[in-house]
Amino acid sequence: MADVTPRPSGSTSAGPGGDALAAAQAALAAEHAAVYGYGVVGGRVDKARAADARQGYDAHRARRDAMRRTVRDLGGTPEPAAAAYALPFPVPDAQAAVRLAAELENRVTGVYADLVRAATGALRRTAADAMREATVRAVRWRGGSVAFPGLAERADAADSAGSANTAGTPGASGPPGSADGM
């Protein structure tokens, strides 16, 4: 089972677009994982949030398809989706599904931040747009924002501060990003 944690694009591969290609592959992997994760979210979320789940699912499918084209345009072979992905925590109910959606968006934001760093021109602009969209969705799911979305070192501090909020959540096994496979 694949891990939904995208890997940093810190590749130093030589050649034209090497860093951008590695970052684009990481963004593609994150989009594969987000599409999978939204399948779980959609199956558990309340009817009131079903439209939000569908919108997130559709947005990530579109971004995934665009990233496949981008990887090809950069001279790479797009990595296929895994058959399944490990989730960061159990998702037994609607409340956990909402937390999962916010976590997926946070992770996608971080990967697109790597692509913004590695890319130039139109690809950089596209990555920045994807980063902004994921951040907005995360805020909608979470009900609030965090400083420096997508920066893992800042998110860890926010997760620690918010862990008291998730400690009593049924099915929660710690803050998002904890050891449960991610």
N, C-alpha and C positions, 0 to 999 in steps of 0.2 A: 504494500500500500504506500503510495507516494505521500510525502509530507506537503501540506499546503503552505509551508513557510518558504517564501521565495528566497533564493540565494542572492547575496549582494553581487553586483556586476563588476566587482573590483578586478576584472580580468585585465591583464596587460598584454593581451595577444597582439602580435605584430600584424601589420597589413592595414590596408585602407578600411576604415570603419570597424576595426577590431574591438575597441571598447564599446562602440555604439552597437555592434552586433551582439556582443555578450550581454549588454544591458537590454537589448530588444528581446533576446532569447529569455532573459529573466522575466521581462514584462509579459511575454507570451505564457511562460509557465505560471505566473501569478494569475493571469486571466483564465487559464485552464482551471486552476484551483478555485477561483472565484465562481466560475460557472458551476462547478461541482458543489461548492458550498451553498450557493443560492438554491440549488435543488433541495438541499436539506432545509434551508430557511423556509422555502416555499411550502414544504410539507409539514412544517411545525408552527408557522406563524398564524396569529389570529386573522380572522376574515378582515378586520379593520386595516391590517397591514399587508394584505395579500397583493394589492396593487403596487405597493412599494417594493415588495419582493419581486414581482414580475418585472417591474421597471429596472431594478438592479440586475436581474438575470439577463434581460434583453440588452442592457447597456454593456455588460461584460461579454456577452456573445459577440456583439458588434466590435468591441475593442479587440477581442481575441482574434477575430477574422482579420481585422486591420493589422494586428501585430504579425500574423502569419505572412501577409503580403510584405510588411516591412522587413522581416527577417530575410525573405527571398530577395527583396530589392537590395539588401546589404550583402548579398552573396552567400547567405547561409541556408541551411535546410531547417525548416521549422520543426521543433520538437513536438511530437504528438502528445496528446493528453494521456495521463495515467488512467488506468481502469478505476481507481478509487484513490481518495486522499484521506490522510489522518486529520481529524478535526482537533482544534486546540483544547477542547473540553467537551464533555457530554452535552447533547442537545435534546433533552427529553420533553421540552415544552416550549410554548410561545415565548416566554421571557428569555430563555436561553437562545432561541432562534434570533431574537432581536440583538442580543449580545454578539452572536456569531456574525450577523450581517455587519455590525459596526467593526468587528475585528477584521473581517475580510477586507473591508474598505480601507482600514488603517494599513494593512499589509500591502495592498495594491498601491496606495499612496506612496509608501516607502520605495517600492520598486520603480515607480515612475519618477521619483526624485533622482534615483540612480541614472535613469535614462536621460533626464534633463541635464545632468552633469556630463554625460558621455556624448550627447548628440549636439548637432548644430543645425541651424536653419529650420526648415519646415518640420523635421523630425523632433527637434527640441520643442517647438511650439506645440506640436501634437502631444508630446509627453506632458508638457505643462498643462494642457487642457485636460488630459486624462487624470492627472494628479488633482487638479481643482475639482473635477466632477466626483472623483472618489472621496475627496475630503468633504464635499457637500453632502454626499450620501451618508458618510459616517456620522456627520453632525445630525442629520435627520434621524438616523437609527438610534444614536446615543442620546439625543435630546440636548446636546451641548457640545461645545468644541474643546479642543486641547490646543495648547500653544505648540507651535512647530509640528504640525501633523506630518507623519511619515518619517520622523527622525526617531529611531528606536531608542536612543539614549534619553530622549525627552519623554517618550511614551512610557518607558519603564517607571519613571518617577510618577507619572500620572496614574499608571496602573496601581502602584503602591499606595498612592493616596486614595484611590477608589476601591481598593480591595475590601475595605470595610463594607462597602455597598454590595459586593458580590458574595461575601462570606456566608450570608444566610440564604443565598439563592439555591433553590433545589437543583441538584445536578451540577452545581458549580464545583469545580475542583481546584479553585485558585483563580488568580487573575488570568485574563486572556494571554496566551503566549507562554503559559506555564508548561510543565513537562509532559502533558498528555499527548505526546506525539508531534508536537510542533516546536 
